Amino acid sequence: MRFFSHILTIFGVLFAIASLLFTVVVGLITSETGDSDLSTSISALVFMFYIPTFLLLFFGHRTRKNLRLKMSAPPPPQPSPVQVIPPPVQRRVETRTVVHVVESRPAPAPKKAVSVSVECKGCGARKAVTAGESSTCDYCGSPLTAGS
């Protein structure tokens, strides 16, 4: 791109020199002949020479200026890695103040329930039933009661 901007500027300068020489030559020719119609047509051609000259110089300079701005601009910031903040440390606080002392006796161990095998009077099936409780037969649905 930089090469292209230099080429545009060089062609602009060459075109400016050529158009100035052409203007001087046309001015000398029209001053010698004194023809006004010829001078208006030649001045239109001269005007057509100066427009491309200006455009070549303008765009060559503008391209170089944009390249200079790009080169001097700081690079875009890189995204920073995610920073992991550890959670706050929880500390165990020990207190040694005794406000109220409660003495308790250990609860007695629960008595183990005794299961008794009961025979169903309806179908004759046997089932284990806890002593002192009642249940139903799995086969016929008759009530079963275990004596204590």
C-alpha positions in Angstrom: 0.0 0.0 0.0 2.9 2.3 0.8 4.3 1.6 -2.7 1.0 2.5 -4.3 0.9 5.8 -2.4 4.4 6.7 -3.7 3.4 5.8 -7.3 0.3 8.1 -7.0 2.4 11.0 -5.7 5.1 10.5 -8.4 2.5 10.4 -11.2 0.8 13.5 -9.7 4.1 15.5 -9.6 4.9 14.4 -13.2 1.4 15.3 -14.4 1.7 18.7 -12.6 4.9 19.4 -14.4 3.5 18.4 -17.8 0.3 20.4 -17.3 2.3 23.5 -16.3 4.4 23.2 -19.4 1.3 22.6 -21.5 -0.2 25.7 -20.0 2.8 27.8 -20.7 3.0 26.5 -24.3 -0.7 27.1 -24.9 -0.5 30.6 -23.4 2.4 31.5 -25.7 0.5 30.1 -28.8 -2.7 32.0 -28.0 -0.9 35.2 -27.3 0.8 35.1 -30.7 -2.3 34.2 -32.7 -4.9 36.3 -30.7 -7.7 33.8 -31.4 -10.2 33.8 -28.5 -12.1 30.6 -29.6 -8.9 28.7 -29.7 -8.0 30.0 -26.3 -11.3 28.9 -24.6 -11.0 25.3 -26.0 -7.4 25.1 -25.0 -8.2 26.5 -21.5 -10.8 23.7 -21.1 -8.1 21.1 -22.0 -5.8 22.7 -19.4 -8.5 22.5 -16.8 -8.9 18.8 -17.6 -5.1 18.4 -17.0 -5.3 20.0 -13.5 -8.1 17.8 -12.1 -6.2 14.5 -12.5 -3.0 16.2 -11.1 -4.8 17.3 -8.0 -6.5 13.9 -7.6 -3.2 12.0 -7.9 -1.4 14.2 -5.4 -4.3 14.2 -3.0 -4.9 10.5 -2.9 -1.2 9.7 -2.8 -0.8 11.9 0.3 -3.9 10.7 1.9 -2.9 7.0 1.6 0.5 7.7 3.1 -1.1 9.7 6.0 -3.5 6.8 6.7 -0.7 4.3 6.8 1.3 6.5 9.1 -1.6 6.7 11.5 -2.1 3.0 11.5 1.6 2.4 12.2 1.6 4.9 15.1 -1.6 3.8 16.7 -1.2 1.5 19.7 -2.2 -2.1 19.1 -5.7 -3.1 20.3 -5.7 -4.3 23.9 -5.5 -8.0 24.3 -8.3 -9.5 26.3 -7.0 -10.3 29.8 -7.3 -13.8 31.1 -10.1 -14.4 33.6 -8.9 -13.7 37.0 -10.1 -16.2 39.6 -10.5 -14.7 43.0 -10.6 -17.4 45.7 -13.4 -17.3 48.2 -12.7 -15.8 51.5 -11.1 -18.3 54.0 -13.5 -19.4 56.7 -11.9 -19.7 60.1 -13.2 -21.8 62.9 -13.7 -19.9 66.1 -13.4 -21.8 69.3 -15.2 -20.6 72.3 -14.4 -21.9 75.8 -17.0 -20.3 77.8 -19.4 -22.7 79.5 -22.8 -21.0 80.0 -25.0 -23.9 81.2 -24.0 -27.5 82.0 -26.6 -30.2 81.5 -26.0 -33.6 82.7 -28.0 -36.3 81.0 -28.2 -40.0 81.5 -27.8 -42.2 78.5 -31.1 -43.5 77.2 -31.7 -47.1 77.8 -31.1 -49.3 74.7 -34.4 -50.1 73.0 -35.7 -53.6 73.5 -35.5 -55.8 70.5 -38.9 -56.8 69.2 -39.5 -60.5 69.1 -41.1 -61.9 66.0 -43.4 -64.9 66.2 -44.4 -67.2 63.4 -48.2 -67.2 63.1 -50.3 -69.6 61.0 -53.2 -68.2 59.0 -56.6 -69.7 60.0 -58.0 -69.1 56.5 -55.4 -70.6 54.2 -52.8 -72.1 56.5 -49.9 -69.9 55.3 -47.3 -68.9 57.8 -46.1 -65.3 58.5 -43.6 -63.7 60.9 -45.5 -61.1 63.1 -43.9 -59.0 65.9 -45.2 -60.0 69.3 -48.1 -57.8 70.5 -49.0 -56.6 67.0 -51.4 -57.7 64.3 -51.0 -58.0 60.5 -52.9 -59.5 57.5 -52.1 -62.6 55.6 -50.3 -62.0 52.3 -52.3 -64.6 50.4 -55.9 -64.4 51.6 -56.0 -61.1 53.5 -57.3 -62.7 56.9 -56.2 -60.8 60.1 -53.2 -62.4 61.9 -52.6 -61.6 65.6 -49.5 -62.6 67.5 -50.0 -63.3 71.2 -47.5 -61.7 73.6 
